[in-house]
Amino acid sequence: MPGLTALALDLGGSHVSCAVVRDGSLLTRKTLPAQAAGNLADLLVPIADCADGLMDAAGISWFDCAGIVLGFPGIVHAREKRVLATNAKFVDATELDLNGWFTRRFNVPFYIENDARLALLGEQAFGAARGADDAVMITLGTGIGGSAMLNGRLLESKHGLAGMIGGHLTVVLDGRVCSCGNRGCAESEAATAALDQVIDQVAGKDAGLLNDGRPRGFSELFEAVDRGNEAALAVLDHCLQVWSVLTVSLIHAYDPEVVVYGGSVLKRSRDILPRIQEYVNAHAWTPGRNVPLRVSIFGSDAALLGAIPLIESSR
């Protein structure tokens, strides 16, 4: 007997991933361009047209759809089905009645959740955290996302913040001012958006290959590391230290059975996770055990696959 079917949307800084999902599978999918600096309202009609097309392609009627799930890159109150804060991404989202708009347009239930929390749901149901009731997920990309699950359920709190802003834990006491207003957040010290500043601070004029005029993302950083560039190695060491300290802090906060790492930076997981695991084993206070670190199985699809367990947990 087939399981639930849903329409899943994962809103990113440069695109919207849309998919028809059933259990742990994507039946159909499509990616739409988006600009985080723009308005979400301008994307609603294109998203709706895309959703209709995907449902037709999958041969599924809206009558048989359990709901629409939107993963949003900001602070979300899932129970109230609204965006609380956007941190300069789709800034109009806090003013939009997304629940009203989607339910009027499609006549199916609407759900919304933070994108990193959805990714953890997908990995816990079908992927790297499967079988774990207590889990943490850290996503490394343009920003740093964090999410936590205890007793098989995402953390929930009255104001919607619990377990949602792991990337904004302080890891450097006198660090850079973050976009959230805090100082020394993990995101401001070791995310792609901060990498230019990190390179200038750590390497300065000695950046060598990192000053060749090309964009300075993690792909370019690892390329310079592979060529033995000392400045690149120093920058990577800084980022690894930040990620390691963040991981230990989240382990101490939530006592997970496993920590799952996702995001675009994990394309070089072989150079990242062993170093962080070594630090965690040495510094995390977890008597009698070491907490394993695992790479996301589904990568950028994890949040889409989190749609089904989110709906099931809401029933």
C-alpha beads as a LAMMPS data file, in Angstrom:
LAMMPS data file: protein, C-alpha beads

315 atoms
314 bonds

1 atom types
1 bond types

-500.0 500.0 xlo xhi
-500.0 500.0 ylo yhi
-500.0 500.0 zlo zhi

Masses

1 110.0

Atoms # bond

1 1 1 0.000 0.000 0.000
2 1 1 1.515 3.348 -1.013
3 1 1 2.341 5.893 1.684
4 1 1 1.542 9.592 1.876
5 1 1 2.218 11.857 -1.099
6 1 1 3.093 15.539 -0.677
7 1 1 4.332 18.541 -2.624
8 1 1 7.617 19.695 -1.069
9 1 1 9.263 23.103 -1.554
10 1 1 12.766 23.997 -0.351
11 1 1 13.509 27.705 -0.602
12 1 1 17.188 28.597 -0.971
13 1 1 19.175 31.730 -1.597
14 1 1 19.345 31.263 -5.380
15 1 1 16.660 28.709 -6.210
16 1 1 13.508 26.917 -5.118
17 1 1 13.529 23.126 -5.256
18 1 1 10.071 21.688 -5.916
19 1 1 9.220 17.978 -5.775
20 1 1 6.426 15.484 -5.451
21 1 1 7.517 13.144 -2.661
22 1 1 6.251 9.791 -1.452
23 1 1 7.880 8.152 1.547
24 1 1 11.641 8.298 0.864
25 1 1 11.397 8.963 -2.863
26 1 1 11.125 11.989 -5.135
27 1 1 8.611 11.163 -7.863
28 1 1 9.119 14.344 -9.893
29 1 1 11.166 17.484 -9.263
30 1 1 12.087 20.850 -10.754
31 1 1 14.239 23.817 -9.732
32 1 1 13.144 27.443 -10.137
33 1 1 15.484 30.465 -9.979
34 1 1 15.108 32.741 -6.974
35 1 1 16.900 35.643 -5.350
36 1 1 16.942 35.799 -1.571
37 1 1 17.225 39.579 -1.763
38 1 1 13.887 39.704 -3.583
39 1 1 10.339 39.249 -2.348
40 1 1 8.800 35.849 -1.710
41 1 1 5.436 37.198 -2.878
42 1 1 6.833 37.446 -6.415
43 1 1 7.630 33.710 -6.392
44 1 1 4.260 32.390 -5.247
45 1 1 2.573 32.201 -8.659
46 1 1 5.609 30.600 -10.401
47 1 1 5.840 28.094 -7.527
48 1 1 2.134 27.284 -7.829
49 1 1 2.389 26.776 -11.603
50 1 1 5.423 24.532 -11.071
51 1 1 3.549 22.529 -8.436
52 1 1 0.622 21.923 -10.797
53 1 1 3.005 20.757 -13.505
54 1 1 4.838 18.365 -11.201
55 1 1 1.618 16.821 -9.911
56 1 1 0.410 16.316 -13.499
57 1 1 3.759 14.752 -14.451
58 1 1 3.511 12.360 -11.498
59 1 1 -0.066 11.465 -12.421
60 1 1 -1.369 12.482 -8.993
61 1 1 -4.409 14.657 -8.291
62 1 1 -4.445 17.279 -5.574
63 1 1 -7.249 15.277 -3.965
64 1 1 -4.659 12.569 -3.216
65 1 1 -2.056 15.010 -1.867
66 1 1 -1.549 15.023 1.916
67 1 1 -0.298 18.593 1.866
68 1 1 2.214 21.201 0.738
69 1 1 5.372 21.620 2.825
70 1 1 7.598 24.705 2.535
71 1 1 11.145 24.692 3.905
72 1 1 12.190 28.277 4.663
73 1 1 15.743 29.574 5.374
74 1 1 14.870 31.542 8.473
75 1 1 13.116 31.361 11.825
76 1 1 9.729 29.725 11.473
77 1 1 6.895 29.044 13.899
78 1 1 5.676 25.728 12.522
79 1 1 2.554 25.443 14.658
80 1 1 1.405 28.947 13.724
81 1 1 2.494 28.372 10.102
82 1 1 4.313 31.665 9.735
83 1 1 7.796 33.113 9.274
84 1 1 9.104 34.959 12.331
85 1 1 12.417 36.328 11.003
86 1 1 14.351 36.179 7.754
87 1 1 17.834 37.631 8.426
88 1 1 17.789 39.564 5.116
89 1 1 16.379 36.660 3.081
90 1 1 12.952 37.168 1.476
91 1 1 12.252 39.971 3.922
92 1 1 8.560 40.229 3.020
93 1 1 7.908 36.673 4.236
94 1 1 7.077 37.785 7.780
95 1 1 4.153 39.800 6.409
96 1 1 2.714 37.081 4.169
97 1 1 -0.202 34.819 5.045
98 1 1 1.396 31.809 3.364
99 1 1 -1.016 29.355 4.945
100 1 1 -4.006 31.271 3.603
101 1 1 -2.490 31.721 0.148
102 1 1 -1.534 28.068 -0.389
103 1 1 -4.702 26.569 1.088
104 1 1 -6.897 28.842 -1.053
105 1 1 -4.863 28.027 -4.163
106 1 1 -4.689 24.238 -3.741
107 1 1 -7.292 23.299 -1.106
108 1 1 -4.833 21.026 0.724
109 1 1 -3.178 21.457 4.140
110 1 1 -0.130 23.736 4.251
111 1 1 2.908 23.222 6.458
112 1 1 6.040 25.324 6.936
113 1 1 9.288 24.573 8.743
114 1 1 12.869 25.785 8.892
115 1 1 14.868 24.173 6.071
116 1 1 17.587 22.692 8.315
117 1 1 14.952 21.146 10.585
118 1 1 13.233 19.617 7.564
119 1 1 16.579 18.193 6.431
120 1 1 17.040 16.525 9.818
121 1 1 13.548 15.024 9.559
122 1 1 14.454 13.587 6.149
123 1 1 17.736 12.137 7.380
124 1 1 16.168 10.697 10.530
125 1 1 13.327 9.048 8.630
126 1 1 15.273 7.724 5.660
127 1 1 18.986 8.564 5.836
128 1 1 22.069 9.098 7.984
129 1 1 20.198 9.502 11.296
130 1 1 17.806 6.620 10.739
131 1 1 17.239 4.669 13.934
132 1 1 18.341 7.555 16.182
133 1 1 15.747 9.163 18.433
134 1 1 18.111 11.957 19.493
135 1 1 19.998 13.671 16.671
136 1 1 21.587 16.950 15.648
137 1 1 22.161 18.211 12.105
138 1 1 24.598 20.909 11.012
139 1 1 24.488 22.304 7.477
140 1 1 27.512 24.122 6.079
141 1 1 26.877 26.361 3.090
142 1 1 26.274 30.061 2.478
143 1 1 25.268 30.129 6.142
144 1 1 25.380 27.519 8.893
145 1 1 22.160 25.801 9.867
146 1 1 21.532 23.739 12.954
147 1 1 18.640 21.579 14.122
148 1 1 17.971 19.164 16.950
149 1 1 15.629 16.266 17.637
150 1 1 14.909 14.593 20.983
151 1 1 12.834 11.438 21.483
152 1 1 12.118 11.275 17.765
153 1 1 10.600 14.748 17.515
154 1 1 11.971 18.141 16.563
155 1 1 12.372 20.445 19.519
156 1 1 9.472 22.837 19.953
157 1 1 9.127 25.885 22.164
158 1 1 6.523 28.541 22.808
159 1 1 8.293 31.128 20.656
160 1 1 9.499 28.710 17.974
161 1 1 13.261 29.171 18.448
162 1 1 14.280 25.953 20.209
163 1 1 16.830 23.927 18.276
164 1 1 16.629 26.195 15.238
165 1 1 19.555 28.633 15.286
166 1 1 22.575 26.407 15.965
167 1 1 24.696 28.347 13.493
168 1 1 24.350 31.412 15.704
169 1 1 25.937 29.955 18.816
170 1 1 28.955 32.016 19.884
171 1 1 32.239 30.243 19.119
172 1 1 34.679 33.200 19.138
173 1 1 34.334 35.540 22.109
174 1 1 35.722 38.603 20.310
175 1 1 34.775 37.505 16.800
176 1 1 33.152 39.341 13.921
177 1 1 29.707 40.888 14.137
178 1 1 27.234 38.474 12.575
179 1 1 24.311 39.377 10.323
180 1 1 22.017 38.389 13.202
181 1 1 23.554 41.096 15.420
182 1 1 25.492 38.728 17.682
183 1 1 29.289 38.627 17.728
184 1 1 31.423 35.570 17.008
185 1 1 28.653 33.285 15.707
186 1 1 29.779 30.126 13.928
187 1 1 28.098 31.490 10.783
188 1 1 30.100 34.715 10.893
189 1 1 33.353 32.788 11.396
190 1 1 33.192 29.829 9.005
191 1 1 30.335 30.018 6.488
192 1 1 30.747 30.674 2.776
193 1 1 29.250 34.163 3.156
194 1 1 32.010 35.039 5.640
195 1 1 34.898 33.340 3.839
196 1 1 36.234 36.517 2.183
197 1 1 36.603 38.158 5.572
198 1 1 38.100 35.027 7.130
199 1 1 40.733 34.829 4.381
200 1 1 41.606 38.495 4.813
201 1 1 41.889 38.085 8.572
202 1 1 43.787 34.776 8.677
203 1 1 45.920 35.030 5.546
204 1 1 45.982 38.737 4.687
205 1 1 48.482 39.691 1.975
206 1 1 49.989 36.196 2.120
207 1 1 46.848 34.575 0.654
208 1 1 48.736 33.692 -2.548
209 1 1 46.469 31.544 -4.726
210 1 1 43.455 32.954 -2.897
211 1 1 44.232 36.441 -4.241
212 1 1 44.156 35.528 -7.933
213 1 1 40.971 37.479 -8.644
214 1 1 38.583 34.526 -8.715
215 1 1 35.628 34.125 -6.344
216 1 1 36.793 32.861 -2.975
217 1 1 34.469 30.045 -1.989
218 1 1 35.223 26.716 -0.372
219 1 1 35.808 25.065 -3.760
220 1 1 38.636 27.522 -4.435
221 1 1 39.900 27.147 -0.869
222 1 1 40.175 23.364 -1.172
223 1 1 41.818 23.709 -4.575
224 1 1 44.497 25.875 -2.960
225 1 1 44.800 23.390 -0.080
226 1 1 45.369 20.570 -2.590
227 1 1 48.232 22.604 -4.057
228 1 1 49.835 22.984 -0.660
229 1 1 49.119 26.694 -0.216
230 1 1 49.985 27.542 3.397
231 1 1 47.527 30.422 3.645
232 1 1 44.686 28.171 2.479
233 1 1 45.709 25.541 5.022
234 1 1 45.592 28.177 7.773
235 1 1 42.115 29.312 6.698
236 1 1 40.865 25.729 6.582
237 1 1 42.304 25.104 10.054
238 1 1 40.391 28.148 11.330
239 1 1 37.121 26.888 9.830
240 1 1 37.679 23.372 11.158
241 1 1 38.232 24.787 14.628
242 1 1 34.980 26.756 14.420
243 1 1 32.992 23.770 13.156
244 1 1 34.520 21.540 15.826
245 1 1 33.717 23.924 18.685
246 1 1 30.165 24.331 17.349
247 1 1 29.716 20.565 17.184
248 1 1 30.853 20.059 20.770
249 1 1 28.552 22.857 21.942
250 1 1 25.555 21.268 20.220
251 1 1 26.454 17.851 21.628
252 1 1 26.611 19.315 25.131
253 1 1 23.277 21.089 24.574
254 1 1 21.276 18.182 23.144
255 1 1 23.133 14.897 23.908
256 1 1 22.517 13.366 20.459
257 1 1 23.168 9.782 19.409
258 1 1 24.534 11.081 16.110
259 1 1 25.443 14.355 14.435
260 1 1 24.698 14.599 10.711
261 1 1 26.562 17.090 8.545
262 1 1 25.083 18.417 5.303
263 1 1 25.463 21.345 2.937
264 1 1 27.588 22.152 -0.093
265 1 1 30.855 22.367 1.866
266 1 1 30.556 18.641 2.668
267 1 1 31.592 17.786 -0.887
268 1 1 34.984 17.541 0.799
269 1 1 33.737 15.551 3.780
270 1 1 36.866 13.366 3.704
271 1 1 38.900 16.431 4.667
272 1 1 36.399 17.730 7.196
273 1 1 34.646 15.066 9.249
274 1 1 37.722 13.071 10.416
275 1 1 39.252 16.287 11.822
276 1 1 36.033 17.292 13.580
277 1 1 35.505 13.741 14.861
278 1 1 38.987 13.774 16.392
279 1 1 38.207 17.030 18.186
280 1 1 34.796 15.803 19.343
281 1 1 36.260 12.571 20.719
282 1 1 38.810 14.599 22.687
283 1 1 36.576 17.409 23.965
284 1 1 32.911 16.374 24.112
285 1 1 31.909 15.371 27.642
286 1 1 29.912 12.224 26.834
287 1 1 31.000 9.664 29.462
288 1 1 31.533 6.165 28.131
289 1 1 30.876 6.931 24.465
290 1 1 31.889 8.996 21.472
291 1 1 29.209 10.653 19.346
292 1 1 29.589 9.614 15.679
293 1 1 29.546 12.212 12.908
294 1 1 27.951 11.204 9.603
295 1 1 27.546 12.785 6.197
296 1 1 24.025 13.470 4.978
297 1 1 22.890 10.701 2.648
298 1 1 20.450 12.851 0.692
299 1 1 22.372 16.121 0.493
300 1 1 20.252 18.939 -0.900
301 1 1 17.245 16.592 -1.179
302 1 1 17.048 15.938 2.571
303 1 1 14.723 18.878 3.259
304 1 1 12.368 17.758 0.485
305 1 1 12.211 14.256 1.952
306 1 1 11.465 15.748 5.356
307 1 1 8.007 16.725 4.093
308 1 1 6.427 13.335 4.755
309 1 1 7.630 12.869 8.352
310 1 1 6.637 16.488 9.097
311 1 1 3.075 15.816 7.941
312 1 1 2.953 12.507 9.824
313 1 1 4.145 14.158 13.051
314 1 1 1.520 16.889 12.683
315 1 1 -1.420 14.530 12.447

Bonds

1 1 1 2
2 1 2 3
3 1 3 4
4 1 4 5
5 1 5 6
6 1 6 7
7 1 7 8
8 1 8 9
9 1 9 10
10 1 10 11
11 1 11 12
12 1 12 13
13 1 13 14
14 1 14 15
15 1 15 16
16 1 16 17
17 1 17 18
18 1 18 19
19 1 19 20
20 1 20 21
21 1 21 22
22 1 22 23
23 1 23 24
24 1 24 25
25 1 25 26
26 1 26 27
27 1 27 28
28 1 28 29
29 1 29 30
30 1 30 31
31 1 31 32
32 1 32 33
33 1 33 34
34 1 34 35
35 1 35 36
36 1 36 37
37 1 37 38
38 1 38 39
39 1 39 40
40 1 40 41
41 1 41 42
42 1 42 43
43 1 43 44
44 1 44 45
45 1 45 46
46 1 46 47
47 1 47 48
48 1 48 49
49 1 49 50
50 1 50 51
51 1 51 52
52 1 52 53
53 1 53 54
54 1 54 55
55 1 55 56
56 1 56 57
57 1 57 58
58 1 58 59
59 1 59 60
60 1 60 61
61 1 61 62
62 1 62 63
63 1 63 64
64 1 64 65
65 1 65 66
66 1 66 67
67 1 67 68
68 1 68 69
69 1 69 70
70 1 70 71
71 1 71 72
72 1 72 73
73 1 73 74
74 1 74 75
75 1 75 76
76 1 76 77
77 1 77 78
78 1 78 79
79 1 79 80
80 1 80 81
81 1 81 82
82 1 82 83
83 1 83 84
84 1 84 85
85 1 85 86
86 1 86 87
87 1 87 88
88 1 88 89
89 1 89 90
90 1 90 91
91 1 91 92
92 1 92 93
93 1 93 94
94 1 94 95
95 1 95 96
96 1 96 97
97 1 97 98
98 1 98 99
99 1 99 100
100 1 100 101
101 1 101 102
102 1 102 103
103 1 103 104
104 1 104 105
105 1 105 106
106 1 106 107
107 1 107 108
108 1 108 109
109 1 109 110
110 1 110 111
111 1 111 112
112 1 112 113
113 1 113 114
114 1 114 115
115 1 115 116
116 1 116 117
117 1 117 118
118 1 118 119
119 1 119 120
120 1 120 121
121 1 121 122
122 1 122 123
123 1 123 124
124 1 124 125
125 1 125 126
126 1 126 127
127 1 127 128
128 1 128 129
129 1 129 130
130 1 130 131
131 1 131 132
132 1 132 133
133 1 133 134
134 1 134 135
135 1 135 136
136 1 136 137
137 1 137 138
138 1 138 139
139 1 139 140
140 1 140 141
141 1 141 142
142 1 142 143
143 1 143 144
144 1 144 145
145 1 145 146
146 1 146 147
147 1 147 148
148 1 148 149
149 1 149 150
150 1 150 151
151 1 151 152
152 1 152 153
153 1 153 154
154 1 154 155
155 1 155 156
156 1 156 157
157 1 157 158
158 1 158 159
159 1 159 160
160 1 160 161
161 1 161 162
162 1 162 163
163 1 163 164
164 1 164 165
165 1 165 166
166 1 166 167
167 1 167 168
168 1 168 169
169 1 169 170
170 1 170 171
171 1 171 172
172 1 172 173
173 1 173 174
174 1 174 175
175 1 175 176
176 1 176 177
177 1 177 178
178 1 178 179
179 1 179 180
180 1 180 181
181 1 181 182
182 1 182 183
183 1 183 184
184 1 184 185
185 1 185 186
186 1 186 187
187 1 187 188
188 1 188 189
189 1 189 190
190 1 190 191
191 1 191 192
192 1 192 193
193 1 193 194
194 1 194 195
195 1 195 196
196 1 196 197
197 1 197 198
198 1 198 199
199 1 199 200
200 1 200 201
201 1 201 202
202 1 202 203
203 1 203 204
204 1 204 205
205 1 205 206
206 1 206 207
207 1 207 208
208 1 208 209
209 1 209 210
210 1 210 211
211 1 211 212
212 1 212 213
213 1 213 214
214 1 214 215
215 1 215 216
216 1 216 217
217 1 217 218
218 1 218 219
219 1 219 220
220 1 220 221
221 1 221 222
222 1 222 223
223 1 223 224
224 1 224 225
225 1 225 226
226 1 226 227
227 1 227 228
228 1 228 229
229 1 229 230
230 1 230 231
231 1 231 232
232 1 232 233
233 1 233 234
234 1 234 235
235 1 235 236
236 1 236 237
237 1 237 238
238 1 238 239
239 1 239 240
240 1 240 241
241 1 241 242
242 1 242 243
243 1 243 244
244 1 244 245
245 1 245 246
246 1 246 247
247 1 247 248
248 1 248 249
249 1 249 250
250 1 250 251
251 1 251 252
252 1 252 253
253 1 253 254
254 1 254 255
255 1 255 256
256 1 256 257
257 1 257 258
258 1 258 259
259 1 259 260
260 1 260 261
261 1 261 262
262 1 262 263
263 1 263 264
264 1 264 265
265 1 265 266
266 1 266 267
267 1 267 268
268 1 268 269
269 1 269 270
270 1 270 271
271 1 271 272
272 1 272 273
273 1 273 274
274 1 274 275
275 1 275 276
276 1 276 277
277 1 277 278
278 1 278 279
279 1 279 280
280 1 280 281
281 1 281 282
282 1 282 283
283 1 283 284
284 1 284 285
285 1 285 286
286 1 286 287
287 1 287 288
288 1 288 289
289 1 289 290
290 1 290 291
291 1 291 292
292 1 292 293
293 1 293 294
294 1 294 295
295 1 295 296
296 1 296 297
297 1 297 298
298 1 298 299
299 1 299 300
300 1 300 301
301 1 301 302
302 1 302 303
303 1 303 304
304 1 304 305
305 1 305 306
306 1 306 307
307 1 307 308
308 1 308 309
309 1 309 310
310 1 310 311
311 1 311 312
312 1 312 313
313 1 313 314
314 1 314 315
